[in-house]
Amino acid sequence: MGFCEDLGEGGRDIFAVKIGGDSKDKKPNSGGKNHQEEEEEEKLTNQPAKHEEEEEQFSVMEVKVVEGTIDVVLVNGVLRVGDRIVVGGFQGPVVTSIRALLTPHPVKKLRLKGEYLHHKKIKISQGIKIAAPGLERAIAGASLYVVRPNDDIEVIKRSAMEYVDSVMSRIDKSGEGVYVQASTFGSVAALLKFSKAPEVNVPVGGMSIGAVQKTDVTKALGKRKKYATILAFGVEVTPEASQLAQQLGVKIFTSHTIHRLFLQFKSYMDKIEAAEVAVFPCVLKIMPSCVINAKDPIVLGVHVVQGVAKIGTPICVPGREFVEIGWIVCIQDDDHRALDYAMKGQRVTINILGSNPEERQKMFGRHFEMEDELVSKITPDSLDALREQYLGDLSTEDTELLFKLKQLFKI
């Protein structure tokens, strides 16, 4: 097993990128990556060497947070224990000194046990593991710089952060947008670049590197519920993160292709936007002695006679000249548990909130009574949205009810 195999798939991807050399040389295929990903990763690795005599070139492959180590590709130059190094990090440049230089043990049996060889100096082209304080803050895919005696540390720090800052500038400062995740910073950069394309135009509110964890799910909640989404490119989702995402309503999409990832998201957003317009058919009957609040917000105990009552459903009273009394903003069962919808036969408590000043003046006992049926108000636009996105979700009975309401509203 080679060193790249030992580091896993993310390591092999970056190791496959040609660093330096003649521009006429062909670059090996990087594990099925598209041109855009390769272009972003090469920006990280094909930076001019700081010292012409040594042509030093290093690139961080992987960051081990628990161990406080980074896996690095050493293409040209020399690394020594005690060297002062600078590498880009999310909170700024990481400036530290090398405590240990490690390579996988040549004996397979020992390598499988996770044992490494320690070196005082390494100067050949290979992959190595570096241990140093603060490296858990380094970014996988960033360039690493060695500080030599006559170097200006501030210049090197700026160089280490230049590309990182340019990529991070593509993230919406308000925090509104989807959360993107990939195995390396170069792959994240490719995701961000693709998201800004005119034909895509998806706002990104945050990013992370590595497998999707519970903390990523929490961050993905953001400021707007519609963007509570993680686009995970070529990384795993931990079971704990998946479980929390279901509890919090965060949608996670995974793919090894950037284009397919954004197609999944676009399809999802089309459905979300349609849901804001689409209205499912329902007929509600007010239950006796279940008028909890007569005026905005109107709180009633109702029996779902037909159809499905959903959060966001506009309600009107056909028997009172189709007076509109507001939208369903809350549904609760007998145990006071919040529901997204209530099906035919269920008895639930609903809160109806007026969406405009006129609706907020409507009240039980003046504009409608106990014997009045409450129905979902459908319009030509809501009907079209329902047909386009949710027709397959309607039962035969619901479809028949929709047809009756269409006639009732003369659509």
C-alpha positions as CSV (number, residue, x, y, z in Angstrom):
1,M,0.0,0.0,0.0
2,G,1.5,3.4,-1.0
3,F,1.4,6.5,1.0
4,C,-1.4,8.0,-1.0
5,E,-3.5,4.9,-0.4
6,D,-2.8,5.2,3.3
7,L,-4.1,8.7,3.3
8,G,-7.4,7.8,1.7
9,E,-9.3,9.1,-1.4
10,G,-8.8,12.8,-0.6
11,G,-5.1,12.3,-0.5
12,R,-4.9,10.5,-3.8
13,D,-6.9,13.2,-5.5
14,I,-4.4,16.0,-4.6
15,F,-1.4,13.7,-5.1
16,A,-2.5,13.1,-8.7
17,V,-2.3,16.8,-9.5
18,K,1.0,17.6,-11.4
19,I,2.9,20.2,-9.4
20,G,5.6,22.3,-11.2
21,G,7.5,20.7,-14.1
22,D,7.3,21.4,-17.8
23,S,4.1,23.0,-18.9
24,K,4.0,20.7,-21.8
25,D,3.8,17.6,-19.6
26,K,0.4,16.0,-19.5
27,K,-1.4,16.0,-16.2
28,P,-2.6,12.7,-14.9
29,N,-6.4,12.2,-14.5
30,S,-7.3,13.3,-10.9
31,G,-9.7,10.6,-9.9
32,G,-12.6,11.6,-12.2
33,K,-12.5,15.3,-11.4
34,N,-13.8,17.8,-13.9
35,H,-11.8,20.6,-15.4
36,Q,-13.1,23.2,-13.0
37,E,-12.1,21.3,-9.9
38,E,-8.6,20.6,-11.3
39,E,-8.2,24.3,-12.2
40,E,-9.1,25.4,-8.6
41,E,-6.8,22.8,-7.1
42,E,-3.9,23.8,-9.4
43,K,-4.3,27.4,-8.2
44,L,-3.4,26.0,-4.7
45,T,-0.4,24.0,-5.8
46,N,1.1,25.6,-8.8
47,Q,2.1,28.8,-7.1
48,P,5.6,30.3,-7.8
49,A,8.4,28.9,-5.6
50,K,9.7,31.3,-3.0
51,H,13.3,30.2,-3.4
52,E,14.6,29.6,-6.9
53,E,17.6,27.7,-5.6
54,E,15.4,25.1,-3.9
55,E,12.1,25.5,-5.8
56,E,10.2,24.7,-2.6
57,Q,6.7,23.5,-3.2
58,F,4.4,22.0,-0.6
59,S,0.7,21.4,-0.5
60,V,-1.4,20.3,2.4
61,M,-3.3,17.1,1.6
62,E,-5.3,16.4,4.8
63,V,-5.7,17.8,8.3
64,K,-6.0,15.5,11.2
65,V,-7.8,17.5,13.9
66,V,-7.5,15.0,16.7
67,E,-3.8,14.2,16.1
68,G,-2.8,17.8,15.4
69,T,-1.0,16.8,12.2
70,I,-1.2,17.5,8.5
71,D,-0.4,15.3,5.5
72,V,1.7,17.2,3.0
73,V,3.0,16.7,-0.5
74,L,6.7,17.6,-0.7
75,V,7.5,18.1,-4.4
76,N,10.7,20.1,-4.2
77,G,12.8,21.6,-1.4
78,V,13.7,20.5,2.1
79,L,11.8,20.2,5.4
80,R,13.6,19.9,8.7
81,V,12.4,19.3,12.3
82,G,12.3,22.8,13.9
83,D,11.5,24.6,10.6
84,R,9.1,27.5,11.0
85,I,6.2,27.0,8.6
86,V,3.1,29.0,7.6
87,V,-0.1,27.6,6.2
88,G,-3.5,29.1,5.4
89,G,-6.2,28.6,8.0
90,F,-9.9,29.6,8.3
91,Q,-9.1,32.0,11.2
92,G,-6.0,33.4,9.5
93,P,-2.5,32.1,8.8
94,V,-1.2,29.3,11.0
95,V,2.5,30.1,12.0
96,T,4.2,27.2,13.9
97,S,7.3,25.1,14.1
98,I,7.7,21.4,13.0
99,R,7.9,19.0,15.9
100,A,8.0,15.8,13.9
101,L,8.4,14.6,10.2
102,L,6.8,11.2,9.6
103,T,6.5,8.8,6.7
104,P,4.6,5.5,6.6
105,H,6.7,2.5,7.7
106,P,8.0,0.5,4.7
107,V,7.1,-2.8,6.4
108,K,3.5,-3.4,5.4
109,K,2.6,-5.1,8.7
110,L,3.8,-2.1,10.7
111,R,2.2,0.3,8.3
112,L,-1.2,-1.3,8.8
113,K,-0.7,-0.8,12.5
114,G,-0.3,2.9,11.9
115,E,3.4,3.1,12.7
116,Y,5.5,5.8,11.1
117,L,9.2,6.5,10.6
118,H,10.6,9.7,12.2
119,H,13.0,11.9,10.2
120,K,15.1,14.9,11.1
121,K,15.1,16.1,7.5
122,I,13.3,15.1,4.3
123,K,14.3,16.4,0.9
124,I,13.0,14.0,-1.7
125,S,9.7,14.2,-3.6
126,Q,7.2,12.4,-1.5
127,G,4.2,12.6,0.9
128,I,4.9,13.2,4.5
129,K,3.1,13.8,7.8
130,I,3.9,16.9,9.8
131,A,3.2,17.3,13.5
132,A,3.2,20.8,14.9
133,P,1.2,23.0,17.3
134,G,-1.9,24.6,15.9
135,L,-2.1,22.5,12.7
136,E,-5.7,21.5,13.4
137,R,-6.6,25.0,12.1
138,A,-4.8,24.5,8.8
139,I,-6.9,24.1,5.6
140,A,-6.7,20.9,3.6
141,G,-5.6,21.8,0.1
142,A,-3.8,25.0,1.1
143,S,-0.1,25.8,0.3
144,L,2.6,25.5,3.0
145,Y,5.5,27.9,3.2
146,V,8.8,27.4,5.1
147,V,10.2,30.6,6.7
148,R,13.9,31.0,6.0
149,P,16.3,33.3,8.0
150,N,15.9,36.3,5.6
151,D,12.2,36.0,4.9
152,D,9.6,38.6,5.9
153,I,7.1,36.7,7.9
154,E,4.3,39.2,7.2
155,V,4.8,38.8,3.4
156,I,4.6,35.0,3.8
157,K,1.5,35.2,5.9
158,R,-0.2,37.3,3.3
159,S,0.9,34.9,0.6
160,A,-0.5,31.9,2.6
161,M,-3.9,33.6,3.0
162,E,-4.2,35.3,-0.5
163,Y,-6.0,32.4,-2.2
164,V,-7.9,31.4,0.9
165,D,-9.3,35.0,1.2
166,S,-10.2,35.1,-2.5
167,V,-12.3,32.0,-2.1
168,M,-13.9,32.9,1.2
169,S,-15.0,36.2,-0.4
170,R,-17.4,34.2,-2.5
171,I,-19.4,33.3,0.6
172,D,-22.4,35.6,1.4
173,K,-21.4,37.8,4.4
174,S,-25.0,37.8,5.6
175,G,-24.8,34.0,6.2
176,E,-27.9,33.4,4.0
177,G,-27.5,30.6,1.5
178,V,-26.7,26.9,1.3
179,Y,-23.9,25.2,3.2
180,V,-21.3,23.6,1.0
181,Q,-18.9,20.8,2.0
182,A,-16.0,18.9,0.2
183,S,-12.9,17.0,1.0
184,T,-10.4,19.8,0.2
185,F,-10.4,23.5,0.0
186,G,-9.8,23.3,-3.8
187,S,-13.0,21.3,-4.2
188,V,-14.9,23.9,-2.1
189,A,-13.5,26.6,-4.3
190,A,-14.8,24.8,-7.3
191,L,-18.3,24.5,-5.7
192,L,-18.3,28.2,-4.9
193,K,-17.2,29.2,-8.4
194,F,-19.9,27.0,-9.9
195,S,-22.5,28.5,-7.6
196,K,-21.8,32.0,-8.9
197,A,-22.3,31.0,-12.6
198,P,-25.2,33.0,-14.1
199,E,-27.1,29.8,-15.0
200,V,-26.8,28.5,-11.4
201,N,-26.7,31.6,-9.2
202,V,-27.1,29.8,-5.8
203,P,-26.1,31.9,-2.7
204,V,-23.7,30.1,-0.3
205,G,-23.8,31.1,3.3
206,G,-21.1,28.8,4.8
207,M,-18.6,26.0,4.1
208,S,-16.6,23.3,5.7
209,I,-14.1,20.6,4.8
210,G,-14.4,16.8,5.5
211,A,-17.3,14.5,6.4
212,V,-20.6,16.2,7.3
213,Q,-20.8,16.4,11.1
214,K,-23.5,17.4,13.6
215,T,-21.9,20.9,13.9
216,D,-22.2,21.4,10.1
217,V,-25.9,20.6,10.3
218,T,-26.4,23.2,13.0
219,K,-24.5,25.8,11.0
220,A,-26.5,25.0,7.9
221,L,-29.8,26.1,9.6
222,G,-28.7,29.7,8.7
223,K,-31.2,32.6,8.7
224,R,-33.7,31.3,6.2
225,K,-35.4,28.0,6.4
226,K,-35.5,27.5,2.6
227,Y,-31.7,27.5,2.5
228,A,-31.3,25.0,5.4
229,T,-29.4,22.7,3.0
230,I,-26.0,21.1,2.8
231,L,-24.4,20.3,-0.6
232,A,-21.9,17.6,0.2
233,F,-19.4,17.0,-2.7
234,G,-17.6,13.7,-2.4
235,V,-17.7,13.4,1.3
236,E,-19.5,11.1,3.7
237,V,-22.4,12.1,6.1
238,T,-22.0,10.7,9.6
239,P,-25.0,8.8,11.0
240,E,-25.3,11.4,13.8
241,A,-25.4,14.3,11.3
242,S,-28.0,12.5,9.3
243,Q,-30.2,11.9,12.3
244,L,-29.9,15.6,13.5
245,A,-30.6,16.8,10.0
246,Q,-33.9,14.9,10.0
247,Q,-34.8,16.4,13.4
248,L,-34.0,20.0,12.4
249,G,-35.3,19.8,8.9
250,V,-32.0,20.3,7.2
251,K,-31.8,18.7,3.7
252,I,-28.5,17.1,2.8
253,F,-27.6,16.3,-0.9
254,T,-24.6,14.2,-1.8
255,S,-22.9,13.6,-5.1
256,H,-19.4,13.0,-6.6
257,T,-20.3,15.4,-9.5
258,I,-20.7,19.2,-8.9
259,H,-23.2,19.6,-11.7
260,R,-25.4,16.8,-10.4
261,L,-25.3,18.2,-6.9
262,F,-26.6,21.5,-8.0
263,L,-29.3,19.9,-10.2
264,Q,-30.6,18.0,-7.1
265,F,-30.7,21.3,-5.2
266,K,-32.4,23.2,-8.0
267,S,-35.1,20.4,-8.2
268,Y,-35.6,20.7,-4.5
269,M,-35.9,24.5,-4.6
270,D,-38.4,24.3,-7.4
271,K,-40.6,22.2,-5.2
272,I,-40.1,24.5,-2.2
273,E,-41.0,27.6,-4.2
274,A,-44.0,25.7,-5.7
275,A,-45.1,24.9,-2.1
276,E,-45.3,28.6,-1.3
277,V,-47.9,28.9,-4.1
278,A,-49.5,25.5,-4.2
279,V,-52.6,25.0,-2.1
280,F,-53.8,21.5,-1.2
281,P,-57.6,21.0,-1.1
282,C,-59.3,20.7,2.3
283,V,-62.7,21.0,4.0
284,L,-62.7,21.7,7.7
285,K,-65.6,21.6,10.3
286,I,-65.4,23.6,13.5
287,M,-65.9,21.4,16.5
288,P,-68.4,22.4,19.2
289,S,-67.0,24.3,22.2
290,C,-63.6,24.4,20.5
291,V,-63.3,28.1,19.7
292,I,-60.2,29.0,21.7
293,N,-59.6,32.5,20.2
294,A,-62.2,34.3,18.1
295,K,-60.0,37.0,16.7
296,D,-56.6,37.2,15.0
297,P,-55.0,34.9,15.5
298,I,-58.1,32.8,15.3
299,V,-57.6,29.5,17.2
300,L,-60.1,26.7,16.5
301,G,-60.5,23.0,17.1
302,V,-61.5,21.5,13.7
303,H,-62.3,18.2,12.1
304,V,-60.7,17.6,8.7
305,V,-63.7,16.4,6.8
306,Q,-61.9,16.1,3.4
307,G,-58.4,16.5,2.0
308,V,-55.3,17.6,3.8
309,A,-54.8,20.8,5.9
310,K,-51.2,22.1,5.7
311,I,-49.3,24.9,7.3
312,G,-49.6,27.9,4.9
313,T,-53.0,27.0,3.6
314,P,-55.2,30.1,3.0
315,I,-58.7,29.6,4.5
316,C,-62.0,31.1,3.3
317,V,-65.7,30.6,4.1
318,P,-67.8,29.8,1.0
319,G,-71.1,30.2,2.9
320,R,-70.2,33.8,3.7
321,E,-69.4,35.1,0.2
322,F,-66.0,33.4,0.3
323,V,-64.7,35.7,3.0
324,E,-61.0,35.2,3.5
325,I,-60.0,34.8,7.2
326,G,-56.2,34.1,7.0
327,W,-53.6,31.4,6.7
328,I,-53.0,28.3,8.8
329,V,-49.8,29.0,10.7
330,C,-49.9,26.3,13.3
331,I,-51.4,22.8,13.6
332,Q,-51.4,20.8,16.9
333,D,-52.7,17.4,17.9
334,D,-54.4,16.5,21.2
335,D,-51.0,16.2,22.9
336,H,-50.0,19.7,21.7
337,R,-47.4,18.3,19.3
338,A,-46.8,20.6,16.3
339,L,-47.8,19.1,12.9
340,D,-47.0,20.1,9.4
341,Y,-50.3,18.8,8.1
342,A,-53.5,17.0,9.2
343,M,-55.2,14.4,7.1
344,K,-58.9,13.5,6.6
345,G,-60.5,12.2,9.8
346,Q,-58.0,14.0,12.1
347,R,-59.2,16.4,14.9
348,V,-56.6,19.1,15.5
349,T,-56.2,22.7,16.7
350,I,-55.3,25.2,14.1
351,N,-54.1,28.9,14.4
352,I,-55.3,31.1,11.5
353,L,-53.4,34.4,11.1
354,G,-54.5,37.2,8.8
355,S,-52.0,38.0,6.0
356,N,-53.2,41.6,5.6
357,P,-55.1,44.3,7.7
358,E,-58.5,43.3,6.2
359,E,-58.1,39.6,7.1
360,R,-56.9,40.5,10.6
361,Q,-60.3,42.2,11.3
362,K,-62.2,38.9,10.7
363,M,-63.5,37.1,13.7
364,F,-65.6,34.1,14.7
365,G,-69.2,35.1,15.6
366,R,-69.2,38.1,13.3
367,H,-67.9,36.9,9.9
368,F,-68.5,33.2,10.3
369,E,-70.3,30.8,12.7
370,M,-70.0,27.2,14.0
371,E,-72.1,25.7,11.2
372,D,-69.9,27.2,8.5
373,E,-67.5,25.0,6.6
374,L,-63.9,26.3,6.2
375,V,-62.2,25.4,2.9
376,S,-58.8,26.1,1.4
377,K,-58.8,29.0,-1.1
378,I,-57.4,27.9,-4.4
379,T,-56.5,30.2,-7.3
380,P,-55.4,29.5,-10.9
381,D,-51.7,30.0,-9.9
382,S,-52.0,27.7,-6.9
383,L,-53.7,25.1,-9.0
384,D,-51.0,25.2,-11.6
385,A,-48.3,24.9,-9.0
386,L,-50.1,21.9,-7.4
387,R,-50.4,20.2,-10.7
388,E,-46.8,20.7,-11.7
389,Q,-45.1,19.6,-8.5
390,Y,-47.6,17.7,-6.3
391,L,-50.1,15.9,-8.6
392,G,-48.5,12.5,-7.8
393,D,-49.0,13.2,-4.0
394,L,-52.7,13.6,-4.3
395,S,-55.0,10.6,-3.7
396,T,-58.0,10.0,-6.0
397,E,-60.3,11.4,-3.3
398,D,-58.2,14.6,-3.0
399,T,-58.1,15.0,-6.8
400,E,-61.9,14.8,-6.8
401,L,-62.1,17.3,-4.1
402,L,-59.8,19.6,-6.0
403,F,-62.1,19.4,-9.0
404,K,-65.1,20.3,-6.8
405,L,-63.3,23.3,-5.4
406,K,-62.3,24.3,-8.9
407,Q,-65.9,24.5,-9.8
408,L,-66.8,26.2,-6.5
409,F,-64.3,29.0,-7.2
410,K,-65.2,29.0,-10.9
411,I,-61.7,28.5,-12.1
